[in-house]
């Protein structure tokens, strides 16, 4: 079978098209020639290996794909055809086309897996046990979409923050996508937070790798994945370079105990953090007041107490009007 048949059909993205074709071609009993051809293709460009890995993962998510392909081949063998080579290619080309569609429109693969979503409102927290025994603790105003297949456990953090306690399964990697970052683990415990375009990953136990999710059409060589050790936090800001720093486990998990910990945090940032949890909203209009440092442990469900404590510390005043709390000079 000529790989060019598929790449010509999907010229808009030749690498992904070739990856889809290789995965389809290698199902069943690949010939030594096919195996050698794949090795040469993978060695030619690092982007080839990335695309092939992704296509392989998506193949594992399609229920019954192998059985369908076998059945199509058996049908082709049983029915006379004046052009058997064309008939033999049809199921492989159809599978490659399906794989390429999923590679091209990444969200579609969720339709092929056992997918579900979990959401918390402002001020709400929730712990969910997944089908594999993994546990996900959702912080306030958060959402995750979960899709499991026979070969992969895939989660997307759409917004907010979640702590993952991953059940060990060496045959099914556990992957969390958040913004343009992807966290890969097998059995470990970590926290992922998505705040707009900024993503943070904090490792509690075990090991994880954090890699970039390249925008579609990006041909740049991706940076190697960052490997985290327990007590490390990776911060990927909306702009600028990502950073890895030490993080106290007690601080990282404080929200599980209904607390927020600040250490010389600008008042505006501390107020923004507490506003995520609902209740009366903190407002600081004065730039001088907004920049004042705040340190301490505060309840996430009591913005009034926070405002009173900060006002007493810095000699400020608190104005309360309905659901608004203003901190002023």
N, C-alpha and C positions, 0 to 999 in steps of 0.2 A: 504493500500500500504506500502511495506517495504522500508524505506529509504535506507537500505543496498543495494537494487538493483541498485541504482544510484551510491552510493559510491564505490561499487565494480567495476562498469563500468568505473569510473574515479578515480582510486586509486592514481593517481599522486598528487592529492591535495584534501584530504578528507574533509577538512573544507569547501572549496569553493564548492565542489561537494554536500555536505549536505545542504549548504545554497541554492544552486540552486534547489535542490530537495524540500526543504521546501517551497520556493516561489511557485514552480509549484504546489505542493500539496495543498496549501492553496487558490488557485484561486477557484472562485465559492462560494460554501457554505461549509466551513470547519466544520468538526464534532467537538464536544467538546473534543473528544479524541485527535484529531489532534492539536487543540489549546493548550491543556495541554502538549502534547509532544513537541510542539515548545517552550513553556515557559521553560520547563525543559532543553531543548537543549541550549537555549539562556543563561540561568542562569549558565550553567556548565562551561562556558569559555567566557571571554570578546572578544576573537577572533571570537567566533561564532556570536556575535552581530554585529561586524564590517562586517563580510562576508555577513550576512543576509541583512544589510542595503545596501551594495553595490549591491547585487543581486536584491533587491527590486527596487533600482534606475534604474538598467539596464532594468528590466521588464517594467518599466514605459516608457522607451525609444522605445520599440519595437512597431511600429504602428500596431494596430489591433490584438495584441497578445491575448487579452481576447476573442475577437470575434472568432478567429481561434480555441482557446481551446474549447469554447462552441460548435462550429460547429463540431469539432472532437468528442466531447462527445455525441452530438446528433446523429452523424453518427454511433457511436458505439452502442447507444441504439436502433437504428432503424434496424440494420443489425444483423441477428442471428449469433451466434458465439459459437462454442463448448467450447471455453474457454473465457467467458466474462470477467473474472478478468484480464486476460492478455490484452484483447482489451481495457479495461478501463484504464489500466496503460500506454498504448502506447502514447497517446497524452501528458500525464504528463511527461513521460520519455523523449519524443522528446523535449518538452519545457525545461526541466532541462538540457538536453544535449546542447541546444542552449545557455542557460544562462551560463553554465559552459564554453563554448567556448569563450564567451564574457568576462567572468571573467578572464579566463586564458590569453587571448590575448586582453588586454584592449583597444588597438587602434581600434579593429573591431567595437566597439559599435557606432563609429561615422557614420558608414554606415547606421545605422538604424535611425538616427536623421537628422534633417534639418541642414546640416553642411555647413559652408563656412569659407573662410580664408581671412584675410586682412593683407597687408604688406606695410611697408614704406622703401624707400631707404635711404642711408646715406644723411643727410641734409633735409630729408622730414618729415613732420608731417601731420597727418590726423585724422579727427574726423568722426566716423562712428556711425550711429543710428541703433540699432538692432531692430529686429521684435517686441520685447516687449516694446520698447521705451527707453531702456537703451542706454547710450552713452559711447563709448570707444574712448579715445584720444590716438593715437599711437605716441610715440616719434620716433626719428630717428632710422633707421635700426632695425625695430621691426616687429614681426609677431605674430598674434593671430589666432587660429582656434576656431570657434564658432559652437556649436551644441545644438539646442534647441529641447526639446520634450514636451509632455503634462505634465510631472512631474518634469522636471529638466532643468535648464539653465546652460550649461557647456561650459567653455572657457579654452583653453590651451594657455599659453604664451610660445611660442617656443623660442623667444629671445627678447632682448630689454626691453622696458618699456611701460607701458600703464596705463592710469588713467580711472577708471570705475565709472560712475554715474549710479547706479543701480535703475531701476524702481521697486517700491514695488510690490511684489507678494508673499504673505505668503504661497501659495500652490506650488510655484516653487522656491526652493532655487537657488541662483546664486553662482556657484562654479568656481573658477579660479585655475587651476593647473599650477605651475611653478617649474620645477625641481622636487625636492622631497617634495615640500610644497603644501598644498591645502588651499585656502582661501574660507570661506563660508560666504555668506551674504544674506539678503533678500532685503532690500532697504537701500543703503548707498553709500558712495563715498570714494574711496581708490585708491592707486597707488601700482602697483606691478612691480618690476624690476628684471630681470634675467640677470646676468652677469657671464656667464660660469656656474659654480656650485653654485655660491653665489646668494641668493634670498633675496630681501628686500620687506617689505610690510609696507606702510605708510597709516594710517587711517586719512582721512580728516573729515569725518562726519559719525555719526551712530556708529555701532558696527560690528566687524567681528571676526571670530575665525580662527586661523591658525593652521593647524595640519600637521603631517608628513604623507607622502605617503610611506608606508613601501615597501621595495623591495620584489619582489615575492619570496615566500619561507621563509621570515623572520618571525619567530615565537615569537619574543620578544614582550613583552607587550608594546604597544605604549604609548608615553608620552601624558598626557592630552592636549587638544588644548589650545593654548595661546589666551587669550581674549585681544583685543586691544581697547583702548579708543581714541577719537579724539586727534590728535597731538602726537601720539606714533608711533614709527617706530620699526619694528622687523627686525633684520638682522640675516640671517642664513648663515654663511660663509661656504666655501667649507670644511674647517676643523675646529673643535672646537665647542663650545657651541653657540647656538643662544642667542641674546641679545635683550632686549627691552629698548629703550631710548626715551626721548622727542625729537621731531623734529618740527622746525618752519614750519608752513603751507606755508608761503611765500617762504621759501627755497625749500621745497619739490615740489612746483608747479612752480618754476622759469622757468623750461624748456618750460612751456606753453606760457611764455612771451618771449621766445627766449633768455633766460639768463641762466648762470651757476654761482652759488654762492659758493665761496670757503672761508674757515675759517681756516687759518694755515694749509692748505692742502699741502702736499709735491708736489713740482713742477711736478714731474713725473706723479703723480696721476691726477693732474689738466690737464696736457697736454693730458693724455690718455682719459680723459673725453671729452675734446674739440675735439679730433680726431674722436670721434664717429659721429660728425656732418658733416664730409667731409671737403672739401677745402684743402688748403695747409697743409701738415702734419707736426706736431711738433715733433722734435727729440731732446732728451737730452742724450748724451752719458756719460758725466762726472757724476760719482756718487755723488760728492759733490754738483754739480748744481742740480741734480735730487732731492736731499733731502731738498733744500731750501723751506721755507714756503711761501705760496701764500694766500693772503686774498683779497676779493673784489668781485664785480659783473661784469661779462664779457659777451659780446655777443657771442652766440654759433656759429655764422656764420662768425667770423672774427678772425682767429688764428693769423694773422699778428699783429693786434692791441694788442692781448694778449701778444705776444712775445715781442713787443716793450715796453709795460708797465712793464713786469717782468724784462726786461733788464735794464730799467731805475731805477727800485726799488733796484735791487741788484748789480748794476754796472757790468752788463754782456754785451755780444755782440750777435748780431743776424746775422746769415748768411742765405741768401735766395738763393736757387738754384732750379729753376723750381717749382715743387710742394712740395719741402722740405724746412722747416724752422728749422734751428739748433740754439739752445741757448747755448752759450759757454762762458767760462771765458775770 
